[in-house]
Amino acid sequence: ARADSEQVEYPNKISLFGGVTQEDSDLDGTIAFEYERLLNKHLGIGVVISEFTRGSVERSWLIAVPAFIHPYAGSYLVLGPGVEFEGSESIFIFRAGVGYDFEFLPRWSIAPELNVDFVSGGETKLVYGLALSYSF
């Protein structure tokens, strides 16, 4: 195969995610900004910045720097480290997730996503929702 067959027409993707973070029986509204830079058609790197609320007052932030693996069609895996900022605490997490981009207009897609955040200390959090994306 020629090296240029690995080139991607639109290597950048920005997404706005809306969903829920679930920890035990608590459900917190979650919004996130995601950016991915495709290195080739199967691998990208990026950043995720998200905010979720606890009740009506307390907010937490998460910044992760995952790899995006694209094994087939619109499917993708998300794997990478991050930090959650909760009050004055900084907590290490590792995110593992899956999603599938459904293109509905050229360069626009919507993706259901399911992520698991493994929090240092043994906790896990489920983060799920929809991401609206634009590739450029």
N, C-alpha and C positions, 0 to 999 in steps of 0.2 A: 504494500500500500504506500502511496505517496504521502509525504509528510504533510502536505497542504490539505489532505482529506480530513485531517483532525481539526482544521480551522472551524471556528464557530462564527456564524454570521453576526449575531448580536451577543457579545461576550459578557455584557453587564446586565444584571437584573436587580431591580428594586421592588420591594414588596411591603405592603401594609397588612399586618396580621391583626385580626380581632378574634378573641376567644376567651377561654377560661383556664385558670390555674387551679388544679384540685390538689389539696393536701389533706389527707384523711377525709373528713366529711365537709371540709371548708371549700367553698367555691368562690374564687376571686376573679373579677373581670380583668382581662389582660389585653393590652395593645402592644404592638411591637413594630419596629422598623427593621427590615432585613435587607442586606446588600450581599450579592454574590458576584464574583468575577470568575468566569469560566476560564480555566487554563487550557482545556481541550474539551471534547464533547462528553467526556465521562467524569471530569474532576473540576471542582471549583473550590475557592476559598472565600470566606466572607465574614461578616459581622452581624450580630443580632443584638439589638438594644430593645429591652422591653420593660414595661411598667405594669405592675399589678397592685390592686388595692386590697387591703385587709379591712373588712368592715367599711365604715364610711370615712375613716381618718387615716389610718396607717398605710403608707405606700412603700413598695419595694421595687428596686431596679435590678435588672440583670444585664450584664454585658458578656457575650460569648463570641468566640472566634472559631467557628466550626469549619470543617471540610464538608463539601457537598459532593456526594457520589451519585452519579446518574447511570444506573445499570441498564435501564431499558425504557424506551419511549419517554413518557413524561414523569416517570417515577424518580424519586430521589431519596437518599439517606442523608441524615445530618449527624455528624459526630464531632464533638470538640469540647474543649474546656471553657469555663467561664467563671465569673464572679457575681454573686448576688449581694446587693447592698440593702441591708434591712436595718433601719435605724442607724446606729453608729457601728454596726457589725458588718464585716466583709466575709462572705462565706464562699468557699470554693465549690463549684458544681462541675459535673460533666454531663453534657446533653447528648442524648441519642434520640433520633427521630426519623419519621418517614412522612412522605407527602407525594402527591401526584398532581402535576400541572395539567389542567384542562384548558386548552387554548380556545378562546371564544371570539377573539378578533386578532388580526395579525399583531404579534408582539405583546398581546395582552392575555393573561391567563388567570384562572382562579384555582386554588389548591386546598383541599382539605389536608390538615397537618395534625400529626400526633407526635408529641415529644415527651420524653421522660428525662427529668432532671434528677441526677443522682447527687444528693447534697452530702458534703462531708459531715460525718456524724451518723450516717446510715439512713437518713430520710430519703424519700423519693417524692417527686411532685409530677403530676401529669399536666401537660399543657396542650390543649387542643382547640382547634378552631379553623378559620379560613384565612388564606392569604391571597390578596389581590396583587398581581405582579405585572410589571412592564419591563420588557427587555429592550436594550439599546446597544 
